[in-house]
Amino acid sequence: MKLAIMQPYLFPYIGYFQLLASVDRFVFYDDVNYIKNGWVNRNRLFLAGAVRYMTVPLAGASSFMKIDAVRPEPGEHWKKKLLESVRHAYARAPYFALAYEMLASVIHGNHASIGALSRASVRMVCEHVGLDTGLVDSSRTYDNGHLAGETRIIDICLRERASRYLNAPGGTDLYDKSTFAWHGIALEFIAPRLEPYPQLAQPFQPGLSILDVLMFNDARATRELIAAGEVA
């Protein structure tokens, strides 16, 4: 069984979904510390003629808090502002209506934490394009917060009886293949492929939020772009 573990990101870039689509089970690592200026509550879109961040503001966020304990800022003002900026930028995109509806549904959802909101964004995209990977919330499943780093990842792999652990390329300096192998787990890495597609940005800007992909591609075409990822 192939397993991947990642923090929940807000409508993440397509490489995130290439990792998710390559495994049997995907764990939202939502009970680790929130990282400021990461991807949990923001991502990049082509807004007002440039690549800019789409951000969900947070209430009292701290790097000492777990992702599933950090709450989105209450109120409607930021939601209206965010949605209006996306509408203004993408209104003429061929699949704007559906992509915008997905964004609005997540933003207006009743989410107890930013982790829940970002998980919802990933789940909605998976449902739209037909990805059937099993999705698990770490905070509700393993109760192993006393562990950290590689030890905690291996513990989750063992609990899930995973024979292969697939990680994002950034993990090559974090994990040791021999340590995983000692536990009977093959450590592998995804090689994201960011294929070009029609978009507002010229020249093509790779690595924008999956929302940018969805604005210009139907579910089938998006699924094909997701399938381009390879295991290195």
C-alpha positions in Angstrom: 0.0 0.0 0.0 1.3 3.4 -1.0 0.9 6.3 1.5 1.6 10.1 1.4 1.4 12.6 4.3 1.1 16.4 3.7 -0.2 19.4 5.6 -3.6 20.6 4.2 -3.0 23.4 1.8 -5.5 26.0 0.5 -6.4 24.9 -3.1 -2.8 23.8 -3.6 -0.8 23.7 -6.8 -1.2 20.7 -9.2 2.0 19.0 -7.9 0.1 18.4 -4.6 -2.6 16.5 -6.4 0.0 14.6 -8.5 1.3 13.3 -5.1 -2.2 12.6 -3.8 -3.2 10.7 -7.0 -0.1 8.5 -6.9 -1.0 6.8 -3.6 -3.7 4.6 -2.1 -4.1 6.7 1.1 -3.3 10.3 1.8 -3.0 11.8 5.3 -3.7 15.4 6.0 -1.0 16.2 8.6 -3.1 18.8 10.4 -1.9 18.3 14.0 1.6 19.8 13.5 2.6 23.4 14.1 1.3 26.1 11.8 4.0 27.7 9.6 3.6 31.4 8.9 3.9 32.4 5.2 3.4 28.7 4.1 0.6 27.3 2.0 -1.9 26.3 4.6 -3.9 29.5 4.3 -2.8 31.0 1.0 -1.9 30.3 -2.6 -1.0 32.1 -5.8 -3.4 33.2 -8.5 -3.0 35.7 -11.4 -4.8 38.7 -9.9 -4.9 42.3 -11.1 -2.4 41.5 -13.9 0.2 39.8 -11.8 0.9 36.7 -9.8 -0.4 37.5 -6.3 -1.4 35.6 -3.1 -5.0 34.7 -2.4 -5.0 34.6 1.4 -7.4 33.5 4.1 -6.7 35.8 7.2 -6.3 34.0 10.5 -7.3 34.9 14.0 -4.4 35.0 16.4 -2.3 32.5 14.5 1.1 31.5 16.0 3.8 29.0 15.1 3.2 27.5 18.5 -0.3 26.4 17.5 -1.3 23.3 15.7 -2.9 23.7 12.2 -6.2 22.2 13.5 -6.3 24.8 16.3 -5.8 27.9 14.1 -9.1 29.6 13.2 -10.0 31.7 10.1 -10.7 35.3 10.9 -14.5 35.7 11.6 -16.7 38.0 9.6 -17.7 38.4 5.9 -15.5 41.3 4.8 -12.4 39.3 3.8 -14.5 36.7 2.1 -16.3 39.2 -0.1 -13.0 40.9 -0.9 -11.2 37.6 -1.8 -14.1 36.4 -4.0 -14.5 39.7 -5.7 -10.8 39.8 -6.6 -11.0 36.4 -8.1 -14.2 37.2 -10.0 -12.7 40.4 -11.4 -9.6 38.5 -12.6 -11.1 35.4 -14.0 -14.7 36.2 -15.0 -13.9 35.5 -18.7 -12.1 32.2 -18.2 -14.0 29.4 -19.9 -14.7 27.4 -16.7 -15.0 30.3 -14.3 -18.5 29.6 -13.1 -17.7 26.1 -11.8 -14.3 27.0 -10.3 -15.7 30.1 -8.7 -18.5 28.1 -7.2 -16.0 25.7 -5.7 -14.0 28.5 -4.1 -17.1 30.3 -2.8 -18.5 27.0 -1.3 -15.2 26.4 0.6 -14.8 30.0 1.7 -18.3 30.3 3.0 -18.3 26.9 4.7 -18.6 26.6 8.5 -15.0 25.5 9.3 -13.7 25.2 12.8 -10.1 25.7 11.8 -8.0 26.7 8.8 -7.0 23.0 8.6 -10.6 22.1 8.1 -11.1 24.8 5.5 -8.0 23.8 3.5 -8.9 20.1 3.7 -12.3 20.9 2.3 -10.6 22.7 -0.7 -8.6 19.6 -1.5 -11.5 17.2 -1.0 -13.7 19.3 -3.3 -11.1 19.2 -6.1 -10.7 15.5 -5.7 -14.4 15.0 -6.0 -14.6 17.2 -9.1 -11.9 15.4 -11.0 -12.7 11.9 -9.7 -9.7 11.1 -7.6 -10.6 8.2 -5.3 -7.5 8.1 -3.0 -8.5 7.5 0.6 -8.2 10.7 2.7 -7.4 10.7 6.4 -7.1 13.5 9.0 -4.1 12.9 11.2 -5.6 14.9 14.1 -8.5 12.4 14.3 -6.7 9.2 13.7 -3.2 8.5 15.2 -2.8 10.2 18.6 0.9 10.2 18.2 1.8 13.9 18.8 4.5 12.8 21.3 6.5 11.7 18.3 8.2 14.1 15.8 9.9 14.2 12.4 10.8 11.0 10.6 9.9 8.9 13.7 6.3 10.1 13.5 6.0 9.6 9.8 7.3 6.0 10.1 4.8 5.4 12.9 1.9 6.5 10.7 3.2 4.3 7.9 3.4 1.3 10.2 -0.1 1.9 11.5 -1.4 2.1 7.9 0.7 -1.0 7.0 2.2 1.0 4.1 4.9 -0.7 2.1 5.8 2.5 0.2 5.9 6.0 1.4 5.8 8.7 -1.3 6.9 12.2 -0.4 7.2 15.6 -2.1 10.6 16.5 -3.5 11.3 18.8 -0.6 11.7 15.8 1.7 14.8 14.4 0.1 16.9 16.2 2.8 14.6 15.3 5.6 14.3 11.5 5.4 16.7 8.6 5.2 15.8 5.8 2.8 17.8 3.2 4.9 15.8 4.1 8.1 12.5 3.5 6.2 13.9 0.3 4.7 14.7 -1.0 8.1 11.0 -0.8 8.9 10.1 -2.5 5.6 9.0 0.7 3.9 10.3 1.9 0.5 10.8 5.7 0.6 10.1 7.3 -2.8 9.6 10.8 -4.1 7.2 12.4 -6.6 8.6 14.3 -9.5 6.0 17.0 -10.3 5.4 17.9 -13.9 3.9 21.3 -14.4 2.6 21.0 -18.0 1.5 24.3 -19.6 -2.2 25.1 -20.2 -4.0 28.2 -21.4 -4.0 30.9 -18.7 -4.2 34.6 -18.2 -0.5 34.9 -17.4 1.9 35.4 -20.3 4.4 33.8 -20.4 3.0 30.7 -18.7 3.4 30.8 -15.0 3.7 27.2 -13.5 2.8 26.3 -10.0 -0.2 28.5 -9.5 -3.2 27.3 -7.4 -5.2 24.4 -8.8 -8.0 27.0 -9.1 -6.1 28.6 -12.0 -6.0 25.2 -13.7 -9.7 24.7 -13.1 -10.5 28.1 -14.6 -9.2 26.9 -18.0 -9.7 23.1 -18.0 -12.6 20.8 -17.5 -12.5 17.9 -15.1 -11.1 15.5 -17.7 -8.3 17.8 -18.8 -7.4 18.6 -15.2 -7.3 14.9 -14.4 -4.9 14.4 -17.3 -2.6 17.2 -16.0 -2.7 15.6 -12.6 -1.7 12.2 -14.1 1.5 13.7 -15.5 3.3 13.4 -12.2 6.0 10.7 -12.0 7.6 8.8 -9.1 11.4 9.4 -9.1 
